[in-house]
């Protein structure tokens, strides 16, 4: 979640049951958000323990995969069946049935028969006469701001965006099953191979990060921070380190290896894109002040709904600002953006804060605007962000597989002159990414017979509601 937060204080290992507000105390966003996270974890755990990792209610189980060869199996009227048959005009396309399905305790709801190719992101139909396909459900949480949903703004407060939202979103995806396969692939085959299959989409080892604030002898401005502080920033910050290009590190400075970008404000400095004309981008604003505004030399990227829904591996390019025209709310980029402007996709420009430095001194080395990842172990090499904040990507065997979009959050505090980071034996502990977590469930295996394919194995699970003595009427 890249909102304007102070920190994420939720720690499931502490097993807290609730947050208790006290009278006359300062209220902060972290307490409210932690309460919601406590309940969200409880609710998901309860649902998973009750119905399993993934299942749907017997009477309204959704996400049945129906191709042309499966329409007779649907419990619909003959008129509705003819209508659905007319929708399935493209070879390799299929329908997703309405209903509910729970995945890792997250409710996925589909309101009507939906054509696979008509999902957000517009996935391509399956290749006819091809191999069997595994059809699966991909679920994750998406951060929603007023850019994506303007109703979040409060009109009575002149359109202030007081809070943001989190939304569970889903996509039905298809994966070709290659290699040597048994003659009759069924749900058991998928279950036996499931861990291996999921590891291709979401590797178990997606990298581990350490963070600290180093000691420094540099002079500091009086009356701002203590000279003994190690974190030297004048304000509390929530640093966000996010993987830009994924992959595996090969060598010390492989130019085609994984990269990262970082923001001192959790990438919350975002600006609505009004128009893109080559290298000139018109925005709804260019920042309230110097801290939140855009400056020449800044690295930015344009993201929109299409990128988020397509779950792309390749991130949008990082672009550098050449000129800022505050009067017109315009910026000029050093290169053409290449972005196909579509206002209906809610395009947003995001500011990142990485800068090029001297790699020999531990500064970041940029490649196409993003910082190259170097892996180390122990205290031998740390990458400097700014104001004493340092990070280290820990090497691993087998090698880390970094995934685009994964991120870590690092709260930095002036009161302690340090960052808040888990410790182990008095040293910063290397931890896996804070997000984004995707959740997967198999739905079906489809096979082709000529140009027509059908659902050969339904991989969904269903649960029943059982009457108990508590349901009986009381006298």
Secondary structure, 3 states (H helix, E strand, C coil): CCCCCCCCCCCHHHCCCCCCCCCCCCCCHHHHHHHHHHHHHHHHHHHHHHHCCEEEEHHHECCCEECHHHHHHCCCCHHHHHHHHHHCCCCCCCEECCEEEEECCEEEEECCCEEHHHCCCCCCCCCCCCCCEEEEEEEEEEEECCCCCHHHCEHHHCCECCCCEEEEEEEEEEEECCCCCCCCCCHHHHHHHHHHHHHHHCCCCCCCEEEEECCCCCCCCCCCCCCCCCCCCCCCEEEEEEECCCECCCCCCCCCCCEEEEECECCCCEEEEEEEECCEEEECCCCCCCCCCCCCCCEEEEECHHHHHHCCCCCCCCEEEEEEECCCCEEEECCCCCCCCCHHHCCEEEEECCCCCCHHHCECCEECCEEECCEECCCCCCEEEECCEEEEEECCCCCCCECCCCEEEEEEECCCCEEECCEECCEECCECCCECCCEEEEEEEEEEECCEEEEEEECCCEECCCCCHHHCCCC
